[in-house]
Amino acid sequence: MIYRRDIDGLRSLAVLPVVLFHAHVAGFDGGYVGVDIFFVISGYLITSILAKDIDAGRFSLVTFYERRIRRIFPALFVLLLAVLLGGIAILLPSFLRELPGTVIGTLLFVSNIIFWRKSGYFSGDSEQKPLLHTWSLGVEEQFYIFFPVILFLLARYAPRYRLLVIAVMAIASLAACIALTAPYPDASFYLIHSRAWELLAGSLLALGAVPQIRSPLAREGVSLAGAVAILVAIFSFTDQTPFPGYAALLPVLGSVALLHSAPGTFVGKLLSMRLPVAIGLISYSLYLWHWPIVVYGRFLGLFTLGAAGSAIIVGLSVAAATLSYFWVEQPFRKKERIGRARLFMLAALGALILVGGSAALWVKHGWPERFAATTIAYDNGRYDVSPQRGRCHRDEGHDLPIDRSCVLGAGSSQAILWGDSHGVELAKALAVGDHAITQITYSHCPPALGFDDPYRAGCKAHNRQVADWIAAQPIKTVVLAMRYHTYQDAPGFFEGLDRTIATLRRAGKTVRIVGPVPLPGFDVPTHLASGGTPRISRAAWEAADRATLTWFARNVPSDIAVLRPSDTLCSRQWCSLAREGRSLYFDANHLTMFGARWVTREFWQIPTNTLSRSGKNM
């Protein structure tokens, strides 16, 4: 295949936004789409090579995987070893405890599945997982386990239908991506079935599915449109953009347009300039190294330096990538220097060392002896969640079947807690004595009737179903709890809450509302375990939740009981993050069980008519 400088330039357009996004450089909120660009490039280049070898009758799976090993393994193995050593020196026990499993998962190219099961890409603790970025390697290598074989079999037994079959595969994957992004955002983001179409888009281009563009003017227009599509995605998308879904079409089609038409155009010449090409050459190592540097830099406090910290992160990433490219990547790509037998032997030895080191570290179970008892106690706060969270709470998917709702506590249910994920620990804390409580909680779905949450498909229908179910129950008390801050700027949210309260009251229910929990906005157990101050400014929190507090003050009927967590957690100036040496939050916003019990400890003892009657002073 003829070398194209513009493709290396396109690699730089993929990797730089990812690095700048993760380094918190302003303006690159959609930089994560660089991974989608990489997928298209990979599909295009590798399919071009495979198709050429298959058509020439020299295809060999052994040769193909030898190329993959030369390309992927050397830099990856060095990176994994550095991450293990860095983790021992830097990571808190809770994160070091998970590291051996993710190292082995990365070696097996299933880290995307591991991270899908653990958390979302944009969740708070994701920024403390030094191998999170290897999910994309998992997707690629899973794809290349099957795709070469499929391509070979099509060429041998159904050459006339090769394009058609691959197009059908791409369309099916795209359809799954679009259909599943809203109800199953994490699965859609991480898993191969909803990402394969991006690689297949490059494959289709390599196989000639798109006719050549003869007109120079048309090529200029297509390449410019492709560049604009990518830049729009980079600079307009945010972590709130439902992704991949329809949104991924923008960077994917933009990449296809550039791969197809960039040579000889103005955009192609820009991409072929020395600096973009140089960055493109180190792009794989830069992608590998930047994220662990971001994570460990965060633990070491680099981001507290603001723009200077971001600059240090980027500088260290480029330096590490450059060294990795010249000292690790390049030597292993030279077959005359490292033959096939030696390559396989070194790969096996490297894997053995990494697996052995991971196993030894796993036995240490996070190596808590490295830290003081107070540090360990704060770090353990992230595990202080409701024991029923996994069984009774729905994280993603379509509306929750009400007949599977959970009753917590002894005896028959005396109340219903209806809410999003902020209600989970509160429900467990309220289920004390003879106050059994029914928990109905669904992530990112506040109990606001008629509210159409764009990030939770099925929420509107779920809430209607819940309201109808509650109306038919003999239970008289309904507790509403949610993370107000997430929805307060969304159209229709507060109107939906008004509608919920009115509906429940018409059904003869006694409504109690848990007000907003003070919002730290950072991972509290990590903050406390790292020596951070155990409080936040009350004024800053109230400013961030001003719309919510205004709604409580103006809209909540005077005979509705409101429990204000801020009454327990806050003084006039400060809101506590810890009590008695224990964290009150298990992440950046959810109360621990300890915190939930602290807030609700007198909830059932206080008569309804003596609870706070409004949201004033919240």
N, C-alpha and C positions, 0 to 999 in steps of 0.2 A: 504494500500500500504506500502511495506517495505521501511523504511527510508534508503536513500543512501547518504552517506557523500560526495561522488564524485559530486553529483548534486549541493550541496551547494558550493563545490569547483568550479564547473563550473559557478555558479552565480558570484563568485568573479572574474572569468575571464571575465565575462560580464560587471560587474559594474566598476571595477577598470580602464579599458581603457577609459570608458565614462568619469569618473571623471578626469582622468589625461589629456585627450584630452581637456575638457572644462577648466581645470586649466592651459592650455597652457604649459604643460610639454613636452619638446622636444622629438620627436620620436613617439608620439602617435597620429599622424594626422588621422589615421583611427579608432580611438577609438570609434567613433560613432556606429560601427557595434556591440557594446555590446548590443544595443537595439534589434538587430535581434536575438542574442543568447537568450535573455530573452523571446522573442516571441516563439522560439522553445521549450524552457524549459516549459513555461506556457502551450503551446498546449499539450505537452507530459504528464505533471503531471495532469492537469485538465481532459484531456480525459481519462487517466487511472482511475481516481476516478469516473468519470461519467459512463464509460463503466461498471465498476465493480458494481456500484449501479443499473444501468439499467438492467444488466444481472441477478442480484440477486432479481429484482422486488421491490427494495426499493427506486427508484429514486423519488425525490421531488424537484420541482422548488424552493419552499420556503426554503428548506434546502440548496439547492445549493447557492441561493442568500444570505442566512444567512452567509454561509462560505465566500462568496465574501466580504460582508460588514465587517465581522470580520477582514479579511485580508487587505482590502483596505482602508476603511473609517477612522478609528481612527487616524492613522498617517497622512493621507491626510488632515483631518480636522484641526489638530493642525498646520500642515505646512501652510495651506491656511490662517489661522488666523495670523500666524507669518508674512506671506508675506504681508498681508493687513497692519498690524501695521508697518512693516519695510518700506513699500511703502510710508506711510504717512510721515515717518521721513526722507526718502532718495530720493525718486523718483521725477524727474522733472514733472511739470504739464502735459506735453504731454504723459508721460508714466503712470502716476497715473490715468489719464483720461481713459485709456484703461483697467486698472487693474480690476475694478469691473466686467466688462463684461467677462473677462477671468476667474475670480474666479467662476462666475455662470456657464460659459461654462465648466469648469473643473468639477463642481458638477454634471452637466448633461452629462458628458463624451462626449462632442462634441468639446473640445478645439482643437483637430486636424483639424476640419473643420474651426474653427475660424482662426487658424494660417495659414492654407492653403490659405485662402482668404486675409490674411494680407501681408504675405511676405514669402521668402524662409528661410529654416533652416540655411543656411550659409550666409545670407545677414547681413549687418552691424548692423542694428537695432535689429536683432534677439538676439544679445548678451545683449540687454537691456530689455528683456521681462522676468520677473522672473518666469513665469509659462509656458514658451515655452516647457519645457520637459514633461509636462503633455499630450502632443499629443499622446504619446505611451499608456498612460492609456485609452485615448479615443478609440484608435484602439482596445485594448484588450477588453474593456467592450462592445463596439459595437459588437464585435465578439461573446461575451458570452451572448448577448441578444438572438441570434438566434441559435447558435450552439447546446446548450443542447437540445433544442426542436427538431432540425433536427436529432440529434443522437437518441433521444427517438423514434421519428416517424419511423426512419429507422429500429430500433431494433424491433419495433412492427409490421410493415407492410411489410418491405423488408429486413429482416436480411441477406439474401444471397447477397444483393447488397450494403451492408453498406460500405465496403472498396471501391468498385468501384465508388459509388456516391461521397464519400469524396475525392478519388483520382481525379475524374473529376473536382470537385470544386477547388482542389489545382492546377491542371494543368491550369484551366481557369484563376485563379488568377495570377499565374506565367506568363502566356501569356500576360495578361493585364499589369502586372508590366513591362515586357520586352518591350512591344509595346509602352507603354505610357511614359517611363522614359525619352526618348530623347525629344519628342515634348511637354510633360506636366510634367516636372521634379518635380515641387512642388506638384501637385496633386498625382503623383505616390509615392512621399515620404510620404505624410501625410495621405492618405485616405485608407479606409479599403479594397477596392476592389483590390488594388495592394499590400497589406500587409498580407491579410488573408492566403496566401499560406505558409507563414513562421510559423504561428500557426498550420496550417493544416499539415505541415511536421512533427511536433511533434505529432499531433493526429494520423497520419498514423503509425508512429513508435509505439505508445501506443497500437494501434489496431492490431499489429502483421503483418503489411504489409511487414516488412523486416525480412527475415528468421534469426533465431539465428545462431551465428557463434560458431561452436563447437571447432575449432582448437585454442588452446592458442596462437600459433604463429600468426595466422590470426587476432585474437583479438588485439594482440599487434600492428600489422601493421595498422589495421583500426583505432585504438585509436590514434596512433601516427600521422597518416595522418590527422585525424580530428583536432588534436591540431595544426599541422603545417598549415592547411588551415585557422584556426582562426587567428593564429599569423601573417601569411602573410597578411591577410586583415587588421589587426590592424596596422602593421608597414609599409605597402606599399600603402594603400589607402590614399587619401587626400580629401580636400573639392572640388577638381576639378574632382574627380572620378564620372562618371555618376552613380547615385545611387538612388534607389536600383538596378533595372535592372539585367543584367547578373551578375554584381559584387556581389549582395547579395547572390548568390548561394554559394559563398566561405564560409562565416561564417555560413550560414544555414546548408549546408551539413556537415560542420565541427562539428557543434553542434549535429546534428543527429548521426554522427559517434561516438562521445564521449558518448552520452546518451545510445547508443546501445551496445557499446563494452568496455567502460572504466573500469567497475568493475573488480578488480583482476589484471589489467595491470599496467605497470610502470606509465603511465600517470594517471590512476585512483588512484594509491597510492599517487602520487604528489597532485592531486586534493583533496584527503581525509586527507591531513595533517592539523594540528590544525589551522594554520593561514588562509589558503584559506577557510576552513569551517567557521571560525569565521567571516570573511569578508562576506561570502555568507549569513550567518544568518542575518546580518544587511543590506543586499544589497538593499532591498526595501526602507528602511528609508534613506540609503546612496544615492540612486538615487533621492529620493524626495528632500532631503535637499541640495545636493551639488550645484544644478543649481541656486536657489535663492541666495545662499552664493556667487557664482561666480558673479552673476549680481550685487548684492549690494556691493560686494567687489570691483568691477570695478568702480562703482560710487564713492566709498570711496577712490579710488586711490591705492588699494593694488597691482594692476598689474604693477604699476610704480616701484615697488620694485624688479622686475625681478624674479629670482628663489625663493627668500625669500617670495615674495607675493604668488607665486604658492604653496609653502609649507604651508603657513598660510591657504590658501583656502582649501587645502586637509585636513589639521589637523582639522580645524573647521568643515568640512563636516563629518569626521569620528566621532568627538566628538558628534555632534548633532545627527548623526545616532545611535550611541550607546545609548544615553539617550532616543531617540525615541523608540528604540527596547525594552529596558527593562521597561520603564515607561509607554509606550503607547501601542505598539504592543502586548506584552506578556499578560498584564492583560485582554485585550479584546478577546484574543484567548481562554481564559479559560471559558468554558460554565458554570461551577459550580460557577464561580465568577460573571459573567454577563450573565444572561439568555437571551433567545430569545426576550421576550417582552421588557425587559429593554434595550437590544441592539437596537431594532428598535426605541424605544422612544428616546434614546440618539442620534441616527443617525438623526432622524427628528429634534430634538432640535438643534443639531450642524449645520445642513443645514439651519435651520431658522435663527440662529445667523449670519451665514456667508452671507446669502442672505440679511438680514436686514442691516448688516454692509456695504455690497457692494452697496446696494441701497442708503444708506446715503452718501457714498463716491461719488457715481455717481452724486448725486445732486450737490455736490461741484465742479464738472466739472474740476477735476485736482487740485483743491485747490490752485490756483495761488497766493493767498494772502500770502502764505508762503515765497515768493521770491520777490526780488527787480524787478523793472520794466525792467532793462537792462537784467536781467537773463531771464525774460519771453519773451522779444523781441528776444533774441538769440534762445531760445527754440522753439519759433513759426516759426523759419526758416524752420523746417522740413515740414511745411504745405505749404510753398511758392512754389508750383509746378504749372505747366500749368493746367488751368481749363479743358483743352481738353485731358489731359493725359489718363484718363479712357476711353474716347470715341475714340480717334484717335491712340492710341499706343497699339501694341500687345505685351503682356508680354511672352506668351508661346503659344504653339500650332503649327500647320503646317503653311505653307506660307500664308501670308496676302493677301486676295483678293484685287487687285489693284482698282477695281471699287468701293471699299469702302474707299479709301484714303480720307483724310480730307483736305478741303480748309479752311485755317485760314485767317481772315481779310476780308475786304470789296472788292467787285467786283470779276472779274475773276482772276484766278491765274496767277501771273507773274513769279513765280519761283517754283522749287521743292526742298524740303529738303529731302535727302535720307540718312538714317543712322540707328544707333541703339538707345538705350534709351538716349544717350547723346544729341541726336538731338531734343528731345521733347520740352524742354523749349526754346531752340534756335529757333525752328520753330515758336513758339508763339511770341517770342521777335522780330523776323524778320517780322512778319505780322503786320506792322504798316503803317498808311497812306494808300496810294494806292498800297502798295506792298503786295497784297494777296499772300499767299504761300501754296503750297500743301505739306502736311506732310506725309511721308512714313517712318515709324520707326518701328523696330522690335527688341526686346531685344536680346542681345547677337548675333546679326547678322550684322556685319559690311558690308558696301557696297563694298565688294571686290569680283569681279566676279571670279567664279571658286574655291573660297576658301571653303573648306569643313570643317566647324566648327564642331568638334566632340560633342560639347555640345548644338548644336541647329540643330536638324533634320529639314530639309526643308529649311535651310538658302541658300544653293547653288541654289536650284530651285527657291526660292523666289527672289533672286538677279537677276537671269536670266529673270524672269518674269518682274521685275521692269525695268531692262535695256531695254527690248523690248517695254514695255509700254511707257517709257520716250521717246524713239526714235520716237514713233508714235505721240507724242504730239507737238503742235505748240510752247509750252513754251520753251524759249531759255536758261534760266539760271538754273543750277543745283548746289545746295550746298551740299557738303558731310560733315558729322559730325559723330564722333564715339569716343568710349573710346579705344584709340589705345593701351594703356598699357595692356589691357586684352588679346590682340591677337598678340602682337609684337614678341613673341617668337614661335608662331605657324607656322609650315611650310606652305608656300604658301600665307600668309596673304599679305605681301607687293607686291608680284607678282600680287595678285588679285586686289590690289588698282591700280597698273600700268595698268592692263587690263581694269579696270573700266574707268579710265581717258581717255585712248585711245579710248574706245568704245564710250564714250559720245562725244568726240571731232569729231570722224568720223561721228557721227549723227548730227553734226553742233551745238552742245550745248556749251555754255559758262560755264566753270566749276569754281566754287569757293570752296575752302576747308577751313573748320574750323580746326585749329590745335589742339593739345592736351591741355586739361585743366590741370593745375597743380594739382597733385594728393596728397591730404592730407593723405589718407590711414586710417583715423579714422573718426568716426561720428562727424562732425563739429558742428552742433547745440548743442550737448551734451557737447563737448569740450569747446565751448565758454561759454555756460550757467554755466559750472562748474568752470569758472575762468581761463580757459586755454589761452595761448598766441594767439593773433589773426593773426598768420603768421606761415609759414613754410619755411624751407631753400630752396632757389632756386637751389642751387648746389645739394642737396639731391634729389629733384624732377627730375632734369635733368639727374642725374645718373640713376635713376630708369627708365626713359623713353629714355635712350640713343639710343636704336635701332630705335625708332620712329623719334627722332630728326635727326639722321643720314640719314634716308630715306628722310625726308623733304629736307635736305640740298643737297642730291645727286640725287634724283630721280624725284622730282616734276619739270615739265617743267617750264622754266623761264617765260612763258606767262600765267601761271595759277595763279590766285589770291589766296593768302593765308592770312586768318585772324588769327592772333596769340593771343589767350587769354592771354598769358603771357605778352604781351606788355601792357595790361591794368591792369592785376592783380599783376604784379611783378616789383620789383626794381632790382638792380644788385644782391642784397644778399637775398632778401626775397620775398615771394609771400603771398598776403593778403588772409585771410579767412573771413574778415568782412570789411564792409564800413558803415559809418554813423550809427553805432550801430546795423547793421543788418547782418545776416549770408549770405555769398555768396554761400554757399552750403547747400543742404537740407539733405545730408547724407555724406558718406565718399568720394564721387567723382562727384556727379551731381550738376551742378549749380542751384541755386534757380532762380525763375523768376527775382528777383531783380538782381542777378548776371548775368543772361543771358542778360538782358537789358543793364546792365552796359558794358558788353563786346561788344555788337553789336550796341551800340547806334548810331554810325556813319557809320554803314555798308553800307547802301544804299546811303549815301551822298557822299561817296568816289568813284570816277570813278575807274573802273576795272584796268586800266593801271597804277594807282598810288598806288594800294594796294601792300603790301609786295610781292615780286616776288619769294621768296624762303623761305625755312624753316631755313635759317641761323640765328643764334642767338636765335632760339626758345628755 
